[in-house]
Amino acid sequence: MISSQQLEPIWERDSLDWKELPASEITQRVTSKVQPGSIVLFHNAAIHTPEALPAILEALLQQGYTFVPISQLILPKPYTIDHTGRQLPG
């Protein structure tokens, strides 16, 4: 999770790690699509995710991103979700 002042969807960057992509492809996919406020989806049983994560974290840290608990990004209730999946205060 990446901190931001923006309101973002619950997750909007899919690593596609479940497709058994090589670690290098997972890394490229995530690091090229992340933007401030992104929440990246990874899957527990994905084979190459553990191999990809160190490179992803290092690249994003070098770009100035910080990582925060999901609770700091998800709005408390009440909220609504618009047609793009973004959370809006209720």
C-alpha positions in Angstrom: 0.0 0.0 0.0 1.2 3.4 -0.9 0.3 6.6 1.0 -1.4 9.5 -0.6 -3.9 12.2 0.0 -6.0 11.0 -3.0 -9.0 8.8 -2.6 -8.4 5.6 -4.4 -10.4 2.4 -5.1 -10.0 -0.5 -2.8 -7.4 -1.9 -5.2 -6.7 -0.7 -8.7 -3.3 -2.2 -9.6 -3.4 -6.0 -10.2 0.0 -7.6 -10.2 -1.5 -10.6 -12.1 0.9 -12.7 -10.1 -1.7 -15.5 -10.1 -0.9 -16.1 -13.8 2.5 -17.4 -12.7 4.2 -14.6 -14.5 8.0 -14.5 -13.9 9.2 -12.3 -11.1 10.7 -9.8 -13.5 7.3 -9.4 -15.3 5.4 -8.9 -12.0 8.0 -6.3 -10.9 7.7 -4.4 -14.2 3.9 -4.6 -14.2 3.6 -3.2 -10.7 6.4 -0.6 -10.7 5.3 0.8 -14.1 1.7 1.2 -13.1 1.8 2.5 -9.5 0.9 6.0 -8.8 0.3 8.0 -5.6 -2.4 6.3 -3.6 -2.2 3.0 -5.4 -3.2 -0.2 -3.7 -1.6 -3.2 -5.4 -3.3 -6.6 -5.4 -1.1 -9.6 -4.7 -2.2 -13.2 -4.2 -1.1 -15.4 -1.2 -0.4 -18.5 -3.3 1.3 -16.9 -6.3 4.5 -18.7 -7.0 6.8 -15.9 -8.0 5.5 -13.1 -5.8 8.0 -13.7 -2.9 10.8 -13.4 -5.5 9.4 -10.2 -7.0 8.6 -8.3 -3.8 12.1 -7.2 -2.8 12.7 -5.6 -6.2 9.2 -4.0 -6.2 9.7 -2.6 -2.7 13.2 -1.3 -3.5 12.1 0.4 -6.7 9.1 2.1 -5.1 11.2 3.3 -2.1 13.7 4.7 -4.6 10.9 6.6 -6.3 9.9 8.1 -2.9 6.9 6.0 -2.1 6.1 5.0 1.5 4.1 2.0 2.6 1.2 2.2 5.1 -1.4 -0.1 6.6 -4.5 -0.5 4.4 -6.5 1.1 7.3 -4.8 4.4 6.5 -6.1 4.3 2.9 -9.6 3.0 3.2 -12.2 5.5 4.4 -14.2 4.7 7.5 -17.9 4.2 7.0 -20.1 5.8 5.8 -18.7 6.1 2.3 -19.8 5.5 -1.3 -18.0 4.0 -4.2 -18.3 5.8 -7.6 -18.5 4.2 -11.0 -14.6 4.1 -11.2 -14.3 2.3 -7.9 -13.1 5.3 -6.0 -14.2 5.8 -2.4 -16.0 9.0 -1.6 -16.9 10.3 1.9 -20.6 9.5 2.7 
